[in-house]
Amino acid sequence: MNSSNYIFILVTTFIISLIATAVVIWFAKKVKALDIPNSKRKLHKKPIPLLGGLAVFFSFNLVLLFYLYFTNDLTGDTIRLRNIIGIMIGTLFLMIGGFLDDKYNLKPRWQILWPIFAVVSVIVGGIGIDWITNPFGEGLFYLNEYSVTLFWYEGFPYQVTFLADLLTFFWIMGMIYTTKLLDGLDGLVSGVAIIGGIFIFLTALNKSEIIQYDVALLAMIMIGAFAGFLVFNFNPAQIFLGEGGSTLAGFLLGSLSIISGSKIGVTLMLLSIPILDFLWTIIRRIMEKRSPFSGADRKHLHHRLLDAGLSVKKAVLTLYAVTVVFGVMVYYLQDFGLSFTGLALFSLIIFMLILAYAYKQTKERRREIR
């Protein structure tokens, strides 16, 4: 597949996403699925339509279905048909749960059910982490040695692979909740999803032992779907991703990183700052004797940047830039044998520096106000 094919895929998905987003804005207003600015945590001044994830869902799956039925480009050496079916069913679960939450404001214990259903669907679809690289040296850890075959279908075994399935479950759930908690500023999650998709696309074509044209195609469809939505979602936003869209971003990035066989480290480093913020949020809430998955608050890193004096656009562009920097690092420096441990330590240092800067600037602003 040449570069012009990928450009065609990107442009087509982008246009479909633009149209779908405009329709969803109308639909969200019609059913009154709106984000009402009824607390200090809300940054917008007027009701904004939710359900934005539906636009990404429809554009992504529509193009996906076209390539499934009219070409063989999506089921190549890496991706199997049952993998695609698992992803599509998973996105459907997230949209159902997202619509219900955006419309009826579900409690956290009901919200989490839909991501669980989505992750189980991709595991049943044969997507799993079969091995991981030793982060402290050479060699691999194989996770698929202990398994039970339930049945065979069309030449493929449907198995319960205990360690692989368990790690897959926690990896994708972690990605889902990382982007869910990141969704606090206009266009932030959409842009990060696009950047993540770009680096997965580049890695699939340039950094794999076998060129993964099917993975690159799937990544390009995701990029186009979020790019079309971002036109309406960038500050000042005309529509928000909502529960379904914010979880969909992490779900697709997490699934893509597994299905490609070698992009988990890339995705982990791309989202290292949001992941660290997610982990810090869990620890902070436990220390505050709150549920780790309790309702949203205004103590995330992106909120700290606003408190430090950055505008919404500057805060979002700053986090875009951090994501790109980490993407470039992991894309190029892995060729020089830089260990995952070193990269993880570097990302932790950067996170702490950003957090320290935000706290310092916030205190200075408060002194000025007094």
N, C-alpha and C positions, 0 to 999 in steps of 0.2 A: 504494500500500500504506500503510495507516494504522498508527499506533503500536501498536494492540492486536495487529496481526498480528506485529509484531516481538517483542512481549512473549510471544506464544504460541510463536513459534519458539524464543526463549531458554529459556522454561520447559520446553518439550518436550525440547530437546536436553540441557538440564541434568539432567532426570530420567533420560533414557536413559544419560547419562554416569555418573550415580550408580550405576545398576544394573550397567553395564558394568564400572565400576571394582571394585565388590564381587566380580564374577565373576572378573576378572583377578587380584585378590589371591589368591583360592582357586586359580586355575590356576597362578600363579607359584610358589606354595608346593608345588603338586602336582608340577611339573616341576623344582623346586629351582632356579629362576632367582632367586637371592637375592643381595643386596649384603652380603657378610660384612665386618664391621669388623676388618680384619686389618692396618691401618696407622694411623699417627698422623693421616693426612689425613682418615680417616673420623670423622665427628662422632657417629654413632649407636653405641649400645652393644650392640645385638642385630641379627641378620640381618633385613633389610627386603626385601620382595618388589620385584622390578624389573618390567619389561614394562608399566609404566603407560601408555606410548604406545599400546598396543593399545586401551585403553579410549577414549582420545581419538580414535583412528583409527576405531573401529567406530561411535561415536556421531556423529562428524562425517560420515562417509560414508553412514551409514544415513539420516540426515535429508536429506543431499544427494541421494541416490537417490530419496527420496520426492518431493522438489520437482522433480526432473528428470522423473519419469514421470507425476506427477499434476497438475503445474501448468506454467505457462510463466514463472514468476517469476524463475527463475535464468538464463534465456537471453534477456536483454533487449537494451537498446541497447549495453551494454558487454561482456558476457560471451557467448561462443559455446560451443556444445556441445563442440567439440574442446578448448577451454580447460579445461572441467570434467573431461573425460576425461583430459587430460594431468596435471592436479592429482591426480586419484584414482589414476592409475597411479604417479605419483611418491610418494604417501603409502604405497602398497603396497610399493614398493622399500625405503623407509625402515623399514617394519615388518619386512620380511624380514631386512634387515641388522641392525636393532635386536634382534630375537629371537636371531639367531645370536651377536651380541656379548654380550648379557646372559647367554646360556646358556653360551657357550664362550670368552668374553673374547678376541675377535679382536685381532690385531695391527693397529696404525694403518694399514698399507698395505692391509689388507683392509677395514678400516672405511670408508675413504674411497671405495671403489668404489660403495657403495649411494647415498650422496648424489650422486655423479656420475650414476648411472643416473636418479635422481629428477629432477635438474635437466635432463638431456637430454630426459626425457619431457615436461616442461612447455614446453621450447623447440620440440619437435616438435609439441606441441599448440597452437602459435601464440602463445604468451605471450612477448613480447619488449619490450625497451626501444627504441622506435623514435626517440625524441628525448629530449634532456635540456636543461634550462634553463641558460643561461649563468650560472654562479655569480658572475661578476665584473661583471655588467651585464645589459643587456636582450638579447633574442633567444634563439633556440633553436639547438641543434646537432642536425642530423638524422643518424641512424645507419643508416637503412634504404635509402640510395641505391645501395649496392653489394650486389646479391643475385642469386642463381641460383634459378630456379623448377625444382623437381624434378618435380612433377606437380600436377594439379588434382583436387580431390575435393569434390563437392557445392557447387561454385561458389567454393571457397576455394583459393588457391594454397599449396602446401607449398614453402617457400623456405629456402635457406641465406642468411641476411642477416649477413654477416661481422661487422661492427662491433657490430650490435645483439645478435646471438647471443653474441658473446664477452663483452660487458658484462653481459648477462643471466646468463650462466654464473657470472661472478665475483661478481655482486651476490648471487644466491641462495646460492651456496656460502659467501660471507662471512656472510650471515644465519644459515645453518645452523651454522657453526662458532662464531658469536657466542653463540647460545643454548646450544650444546653445552658451551662452556667456562663459561658462566654458571651451569650446573646444578650448583651446589655446596652450596646451602642448601635446606632444606625449603620448597617452595612458591614459590621465587624465579622460576623460568622460567615456571611456570604463571600466576603473577600478572602478570608482565611481558607475557606473551602476551595475557592478558585486557585489560590496559590498552592495549596496542597495537591490539587489535581494536576497542576502544571508540572510539579516536580515528580509526581508519580509517572506522568506521561513521558517526561524526559528520561527518567530512569529506566522505564520499560523499553525504550528504543535504543538507549546508549550504554546502560550499565549492567545489562543482563547477559549471562552466558548465551542464552538463546533470545533473540529479539522477540519481544512479546507484542505483536501487532494488535492482538485482541484486547490486551490490557490497556494499551495506549488508546484504542478506540473507545473503550468504556470510560476511561478517564476524560477523554475529550468531550464525550456526551455530558458527563457530569459538569465539566467546566462551562459548557455552553448553557446548560440549564440554570446554573447559579449566576452566570454573567448576565443573562437576560433579566433575571429577577433583580440583580443589583442595581440596574438602571432606576428602578422604582424604590429601592431599599436604601440607597446611599443618602446621607444627611443633606437636606431634611427628608426623612423617609415618608413615602406615601402609603407604605404597607410594611408590616413586620412579618418575619418568618413564622412566628407563633411556635407553639409546642412541637407541632409536627415537623416544621422546617428546621428548627434548631437541632432536633434529635436526628433528623435525616442527614444532615451534614456529617456528623460524627459517624453515623451508621455506614454511609457510603465510603468515607475515608478509611474507616476500620476494615470494612469488607474488602475494599480494593487492595489495601496493603497486604492482606492475607492471601487473596486469590492470585496475586502476582508472584507469591512465593518468597519474595526477598525485600519487600518494601516496608516491613514493620519498623525497622530501625530508622528509615527515612521519615516515615510518618511520625514516629515518636519524637524525633528531633525537630521536625517542623512545628509540632504542637507542644514543644517542651515547656514554653512559658505558660500557655493556657493549662497544660497538665499540672504543672507545679502550682498554679493558682487554684486548680481544682482540689489537689491534695491538701493545700494549705487551708482551703475552705472547710474541708472535711475535718481536719485537725482542730481548726478554730471553733467550729460548731460543737464538736465533742467537748472541748475545754469549756465552752460556754454552757454545757449541759443541755444542748439542743440536739434534735435529730439531725444527722448529717445530710439528710435529704429534705429538710424542712423548707418552708417557703423562701422565696428569693430575698436577698438583702442588698445593701449598698456598700459592701466592703470588699468587693472584688478588685483586682488590679486595675481594670479599666476605669472603675469608679474612683480609685485613688489618683489616677492620672488627671481626671476631671477636677478633683479636689485640689490637686497641685497647681491648677490654673490653665490646663490645656483645654481647648475647645473640643467639641465632639469630633470634628473632622481631624484635628491634629492628633487626638488620642488614637483614633482609628488608624490614621496613616502611620503613626509611630508603631503600632502593633503589627500593621502590614509589613513595615520595614524590618522589624525584628524577625518576623516569620520568614521573609525572603533571605535575610542574612543567614539564619540557621539552615534554610534549604540549600543555599549555595555552599555552606560549610560541609554539610553531610554529603552533598552531591560530588564535590571535588576532593575533599580531604580523606574520604574513605579509600581513595586510590593510593594514598600515602601511608596507609596502615594505621591511621589514628584510631585508637581504640574507642569503643562505645563508652567505656568508663570515663575517658578523658572528655569526650563531648558532653556527657551527662553532667560532669562536674562543672564544665564551663557554663552550661545552661543554667545550672543552679546559682552560680556566681552572678550571672547576668540578671537573673530573676531577683536576687537579693539586692543588687545595686539599684534596679528600677524601683523596687519596693521602698528602699531606703530613701531614694531621691523623692519619691512621691510623698512619703511621710514628712520629710524635711520641708518641702515646699508647702505642704498643707499647714504645718505649724506656723511657718512664716506668714502665710496668708491670714491665718486666724489672729496672729499678733497685730497685723496691719488693720484688721477690721476693728479690734478692740481699741 
